[in-house]
Amino acid sequence: MKKILLFVFVVSWLFASCQEKEAEQRPNILFIMTDDHTQQAIYAYEKGLLDSVYFPNMDRLAKEGALFRNSFVTNSICAPSRAVLLTGKYSHLNGKVDNVGPFNWDQMIYPKLLQEAGYATALIGKIHLGGKPQGYDFSLTLPGQGNYYNPEFIRNGEEEVKFEGHCEALIPQFVVDWLENDWDKSKPFAINYHPKAPHRNWMPEEKYLSYLEDKEFEFPDNFFDDYEGRGTAAREQEMEIVDNMYWGWDMKFEENPFTGEPSRLAAPFGRMTEEQMAAWNEVYGPANEKFIREFVPGDQRIADTPDRKALAKFKFHRYLRDYLKVVKSVDDGIGKVLGYLEEKGILDNTIVIYTSDQGFYLGEHGWYDKRFMYETSLSTPLLVRYPKEIKAGSVVEEMVMNLDHAPTILDYAGLEKPHDMQGESWRAIAAGEDVSWRDAIYYHYYEYPGAHSVKRHYGARTERYKLIHFYYDIDEWELYDLKTDPKEMNNVYNDPAYAEVQQALHTRLEELREQYGDSDELNQQYIDRSLSKN
């Protein structure tokens, strides 16, 4: 009997050891995706805005891994970008073209393939796709956009639970808790760790309420853009910091300082505890009172200030400081999770991917928000750490897209991508290998009529040029030379000097549309679907 028990013990031990060895051989995957973070808000991208604001954990990933300088999205808006991430397909094929329509979780998404291949999978934070998440052993997600203070989360797509605290402190703690208590350590893990920040309305954590309050920033040099040299779409958008930001939701006033009307802040303030509210008022109360003293209703200084510069300076700084405050909390959370992995000795066997669902305007062209195919919102951060393959301090220049993340993750996991996934694995180029890669990317934005009034458009971008077609209620083309005009201030579509470039880009654009299965017929289908809901 003792021999039998000993035999069973030895077999069990060998089996467990083999499982652990297999888990060690296959890398863990930590995919971090923020909401509306942008390259110019990361010091490592050296874009000038943050010459003295440093987020150490994000920059650690760049120093110890690879920074992708030309990382782009296929549709610069929250939910569609997340659908592209999961499916590896363009919006017109995965069905999620805007923030309004439903997402079909029954379709093939890469977490399902990881789960089938023996990965322990978890989704923690913001997903913004509705429905019950599939492909995850565990999920704890914000409903919709979620709230910054004392937020509700939905556990495993069913049970809603409210937690006290700031979501950017809670979400990384939930990641660590899952790793510590629920991760089956006989399997490699694959976590989607998705902070809410820095999505609007940028409500900072208590400890960072005063952060950067004394910091002065220079306006982007095209902040007071008059949109000359561009078309109708740039002129008719509704995403200007001075004219379109709300006094309550964005500027953090409980009532409009000029009309006295109550603001939308009542809802988020109503979620806060007395202590949280007191800490908030200690910082924002005096600052708001100072503004009212200087800009009282009827004050001629506003009307007499050239280009409304004094008012613009206040709004720009309130917006940018709050945005960077919540990014600071995100950076802390990343540090917490990296620290845990390091402490457990598994960081170097973990592929850490940091990105955002799209870029964001921080005053460029006078704007906030995203949506346009212009560089600021088309681009998104991409930092990857995996010392087993990626040399520290690498910079990748090839054009990659969020379409490529699913095939890449499957590649790292040793899995083949499904035949209908449209992206390509960037694993080889991250490792510095010389491989054949794309010469152009394709983009398509759909949500119009809709929030911020950015018109429907699609286009192609090559290394140097960009061609955009705005359609539906206009029919306008824009062409930019990114070498001579990197900030896209001058549309050269009708410039005779660019006639050959224009023709070549039209040809390339149609090739890309055919390659990815897009068409005018599909455009009309999605227009009809959108109008039927209004």
N, C-alpha and C positions, 0 to 999 in steps of 0.2 A: 504494500500500500504506500509506504514511504517513497519507494522508487517511482511509483506512478505519479505521486504528488510532485516529486522532484522533476520528473519529466515534463509535467504540465507547466510547472513554474518556469523551467528553462525555455520551453517552446514559447510561452507567453512573453517572456523577457526578450527573446530573440525577435518575436513579431513586433513588439513595441519598439525595440531598437531599430528595426528596419523602417518602421513608420517614421520614427524621429529622424533617421538618416535621410529618408526620402524628402521629408519636410525641409530639412536643412539644405538639401541639394537644390530644391526648387525655391526660387526667391520669393520672399514676401513682397506684397505690393501695397504701398501706401499712396493713394491718389488723392491729392488735396486740391479742391477746386473752390475758390472764393467766388463772390458774386460782384461783378463790376470793378474788379481791380484792374489796374492799367499799367503798362510798362513804365510810363513816366513817373509813377509813384513807387518805383523800386530803384534804389540808389545804383545797383549794379548795372542797370541799363544805360546809365550815364546820359540821360536826356535833359539834364539841366535843372529840372524843377526841384529835385531834392538834393541840392548841393550840401545841405547840412542836416538833413533828416535821414536817419539811418535805422533800418529794421534788421537787426543782426541775424535773425534766424533765416529770413528769406535770403539775405546776402550770403549766409553760410552755405546754403544750397548752391548758389552760383560759384562760390569759391571752391567748394569741394566737388563740384560736378560740372554740368554743362548748362550754359545759357543759350537759348535759341533766340537769335536776334530777329528772325523773320517767322514768327509764329502767328497764324491767322485763324479766323473763324469763318464758317460758311454762311452764317446768318446771325448778325450781331444783336441778339435779344435773348433774354434769360432761358425760358423754357425750351424753345427750339434748339438752342445751343446744347442744352443738357441731353436732349433727345438724340442729337448728332453724336455726342460723346458715347452714349450707351449703345447705339445701333451701328455706328460706323457708316451711316448713310445720310445723304442729303435730306433736307426737310421735305422736299416734294415726294420722296420715297418712304420716309418713316412716318409721314402724315402730320407731323407737328410743325406747321409752318409759322404759327404765331402763338402768343400767350393765351389765346382764347380757346381754341379747339382742344379736344381731349388727346391724350397720349395712349397708344395701344401697348400695354405691358405684355400682351400675349405674343408679340413679335420677338424674334431672336435678338437678344442683347448680350453683350460680352460677359456680364456677371453670371448668367445662366451657364455659359460654357465653362467658366472657372469653377463654378459650383459642381458641375458634372464631373470635372477633372480632379476633384478632391480638394479644392481650396475651401477654407472657411471664409465666408463672405459676410461683410457687414456694410450697411449704409447708415451714416450718422450725420445729421445736420439738415441742410436744405436740398431738396430735389425739385420742388416746384412743378411737378408733373401730374399731380392728382392721382387718384386710384391707389390700389394696393401694390407696393413695390414687389417685383418678382426677381428671383435670382440671388436673393440674400437670405442667409441663415438668420440674420438679425437686422432689424431696421428701427431707427429712432429718428423720426424726421419732423421738421417743422411743417405745420399745415400752411400751404400757400407760401406767402412771403415770410410768415412768422413774425415774431416781435422781438425787439432787443431786450426789453426788461420783463422778467418773470414770465417767460414764454411757455406756451403749451407745446408738447411734442406728441407725435402719434407713434406708439410702440407696435411694431410688426403690422402696420397698416390698419390697426383695429382700435386699440385702446388709447384714448387721449389722456395725457397726464400733464399737469402743470408743475413747473419748477420755479423756485425763487432764485433770482440772480440774473446776471447778464448772459445772454446767449453765447457770447464769445469767450466766456469763462466756462460755461456749462458744456458746450460741444466738445472741446478737447478733453475735458474730464470724462465725458461719456466714452470717448475713444479709449482712453487709458483704462477705464473700468472694464470695458469689454475685453481688452487685451489681457487684463489681469485676472478676470473672473470667469469669462465666458468663452474665450477662444480655446478651441480644441487644439492643443499644442502638438498633437500628432499630425496636424495638417499645416501647410503654409497658409498665411492669411492674405486676404485681399480686401482692403478697407477703402470705401469711398468716404472720405472725411471732408465734409462740405460746410464751411462757415457760411453764415448769413451775410456778414459784412464783406465789402463796404457798400452794400446796397442802400439806397435811399430808405429811410430818412436820417441815417447816420447819427444814432443816439449813443454817445460815448459811455463807456464803463465808468463807474464812479471814480476809480483811481486815476483816470485820464481826463477828467472834466477840464482840468486846468492846463493840460498838455498843449504846448504850442500857442497858448493864448497871447504870449508876448512876441511870437515869431512873425516877422513881416515877410511877405512873399511878393515878388515882382509879377505883374500881369504877364501872361504869355504875350508875345509881341503881336499876335493877331487877335487879341481879346476884343478890340473895338472894330471887328471886321464889318465892312459895309456890304460884303458879298458881291461886290463888283467882280466881274471875271468868272462868276459862277452862274448857275441857272436858277430856275424857279424853285427847285427843291430846297436849296440852301437858304433862299430868302423867305420861304413860307413855313419853315419848321417852327415848332413851338418848344424849344429847349434852350432858351437863352437865360443865363443866370440872372440878369437884371430884370427882364420883363416877364419871365415865366415861372420863376421859383416862388413858392408860396411863403407868405410871412410866417405862417404857423408851422406847417409840416417841415419846411426846409430851413427857415431862418430862426425857428425856435421861440417865437413870440406867442404868448397865450391869446393875444388879440392883435388884429391889424393895427400897427402903430399910427396909421393915418386915418382910418375909418372907425376904429374901435370895435369892429365886428369880431366875434369869437372865431378862433382858428381851429384847425383840425387837430391841434395838440391835445385836446381834451381826452381823446381815446388813449394814446400812449401814456399820458400823465396819469390817467385813471388806473393804470396797471401798477404804478410804482408804490412802494411802501413809503411811510412817512419819512423814514431815514433816507431813502433814495431821493425823494423829492426835496428834502432839505439840502442834501449835498448838491443837487442840481441847481437849486435856486441860489445857493451861495456863490456859484460861478456865473450863471447866465443872468440872474437878476440884475446885478450891478451893470453888467455889460449892456443889457437891453435898455436899462434906464439911461445910461450914458448916450446911447443912440437916440433915444426919444428927445433928450435935452438938446442934442445937436441938430436933429432933423424933425422938429415939431411940425404939425400940419400947417401948411401955408408958408413955411420958411422959404424965403426967396433964394436961399443958397442952392437949393436943389434945382430950381428952374434956371439959375444963373450959372451953374457949374458946367463948363464945357464938357460935352459927351457924358454928362451925369457921372463924372469920374469919382466924386466923393461917395455917392450912393453905391456905385459899382464896387468901389474898394471895400466897403463894409460887407456887401453881400458875397463877394469873392472870398474874402478872408473867413467869414463865418462858415461858408460851404467847405472850403479847402481844409480848414482846421478840423472841422467835425469829421470829414472824410478820413483824414490822416489819423485822427484819434481812434477811430474804430479799426483802422488797419493796424495800429499799434497793438490792439488787443488780439487781432488775428495772429500777429507775429509772436506774441507771448504764447498763444495756444500751440503754434507750430513748435516752438521751443520746448514746451511741456511734453509733447508727444515724441519728439526726437530724443529728448532727454530720457524718457522712459525706455525707448528702444535701445539707446546706448547703454543705459544701466543694466539692461537684461542681456547685453552682448549680442543683439540681433540686428543692430542698425545696418551694419555693412552687408548683411544678407537681405536687406530690404531695398527695393527700388522705390525711391521717393520722387514722386512727380508733383510739382507745384504748377498750377495754372489758374486761370479764371475763365468764366463763361464768355467773356468778351472784354474788349477795352472800354475806356470811358473818357469823356472829355472833362478836363479840369481847368476849364476856362479857354481852351483853344477855340478860336472862332467865336468866343463869348459864350460857349455852350457848356452844359452838363449833359448827362445821358449818353446814348450810344447810337445804334441803328444804321447809321450811314456806312457806306463802303470806304469812306475816307480813312486814312491810315490810323488815326488815333483810336477809333472804335473797331476797325478791322483787325488790328493787332491785339495780341493778348500775351501776358507773360507765360513763359515756359522754362522752368528750371528743373533739372533732373540730376539726382545724386544716386550713383550705383558704382562704388569704387572698384568692383570686380571687372567692370567693362569700360567705365567712363573716366577719362583722365581729369583730374582736378583742374579747374580753371578753363575748361574747354569752351569755345564759342562756336556755335553752329550757325552757318549763314544760309543754308538751304531753306526753301519755303515749305513749312509744314502747316498742317491744319488740324483743328479739333477733330476732323474726320479721321485722322490717323491714330488717335489715341487708342481706340478699341483694338485695331489690328496689332499695334505695338505691344499692348499689355498681353494679348494672347501670345504674341511672339516670345516675350520674356517668360511666359508660363510654359513654353514648349508646345503650344497648340497652333494648329492651322486656322487661319481666318475663314469664315464661311465665304462661299463664292460670291455672294451678293453684297458683302461689305465693300464699300467703295474706297476706303482709305488705304494707305500703305504704311507699313511699319517703319518708324524712324530709328529703330534700334541700331542699325549698322552705321548710320550717319552720326548718331550720338557717340558711338565708339570710335569715331574718326576714320571710318573706312571710306574708301573712294568708290562710291557706287553711283549708278545712273539714277537720276532723280528728276522730278517734274520741273518744267520750265515756266509753268503758269498755274494760277489757282482760279477757281470759279466761286462766285458769291451770288446770293439771292436773298433779298429782304422783302417781306410780304405784308407786314401789319399796317396797312393803310386802306381806308380811313381808320385812324386809331390814335392812341396816345402819342403826343408830341408831333403829330402830323408830318412824319417823315415819309415821303412818297415811295411807292414800290419801285424797286430797282434791282437789276442784276448786272454783273460785269465780270471782267477778267483782269487779273494783275500779273504782269511779268516782273522780271527783276527790275526793269527800269520804267515801264509804262503801265498805265491803268486806264481802261475803257469802261464807262458806266452808262447804262441805258435806264433812264427814269421813264416809267410807263403808267398806264391806267388813265389818269385824267390829264396827263401831259405826255408828250413824246419828245424827249430831249436826250441828247448825248453829251457826255463830258469825257475829255481825254486829258490826262496829266502826265507830264514828264517828271518822274520822281527824282531824277538826278538834278535837274535844274530848278525844280519847284517842289521840294520835299514836303512843304506844308499845304500843297494843293490850293493855291490861291489864284491860279490862272488856267482856265479851261482853254486848251489849244486845239479843240476838235475841229474848228473851222480855219485853223492857221494853215495856209498852203505849204509851209515848211514841213508840216507833219502829215501830209497827204499819204505818203507811202506807209508811214507808221500806222495811221488810221486804218488803211485798207488791210494791213497785215493783222492788226488787232481784231478787226471784224471777223476775219477768217478764223483766227485762233479762238475767239469767243464762240463761234458756232461749232467748232470742233469740240470745245469743252462741254457745251450744252448737249451735244450728241453723246459724248463719252459718258456723261453723268445722267443721261436720260431725262433732261429737262426740255421744255418746249413751250411755245405760245399757247398750245391747247391746254397744257397743265396750268399755265398762268390764268387762263380764263376760268378753269374749273375752281381754282382757289379764290378768284374774285367772286364768282357766283356763290361759293360756300360762305364767304365772309359777309356778303351783302344779305344773304338769307337769314343771318343771325342778328342783323341790325333792325 
